Amino acid sequence: LILTFLKDRVSAIRAAAIERIPELAKNYGANWINSFVGKLSDVIAKDPCFHFKIAAIYSLKEICLSVHGEAFLEKALSLIISASKEPVPNIREVCVKVEREIASRYDKPSIREAIKKHILSLADDPDLEVRITVADIQGKI
């Protein structure tokens, strides 16, 4: 059901669904998260609507920041990095912002370095907004 809300045409409904993810993760646990991450992966890989892909990326962030987040961190980051290869600049910009938030939560050097390396790889992005976002974040990671 949550996926239906994440794929709603109304942005406020998508935002409300994203806000509920930490509570759902806490209540339903790791099995639910594992299933949900698989569905988010399908949205990122196959859905033609960039709004839905962005909702999936924000959902992955909420999972990473949730009570069970560390267990799904590597898988979520690989999906976010994969999403950053999309041709839509808004998706790439959201990926950078989400990665920064995740990096600020985890002190594990390998995670922070992987995120930093990926963000720096977007420093020469063809889109100005993505480059500005990367430049703004560079000193903060």
Buried (B, 14 or more C-beta within 10 A) or exposed (E): EBBEBBBBEEEEBBBEBBEEBBEBBEEEEEEBBEEBBEBBBEBBEEBEEBBBBBBBBBBBBBBBBBBBBEBBBEBBBEBBBEBBEBEBBBBBBBBBBBBBBBBEEBEEEEBBEBBBEBBEEBEEBEBEEBBEBBEEBEEEB
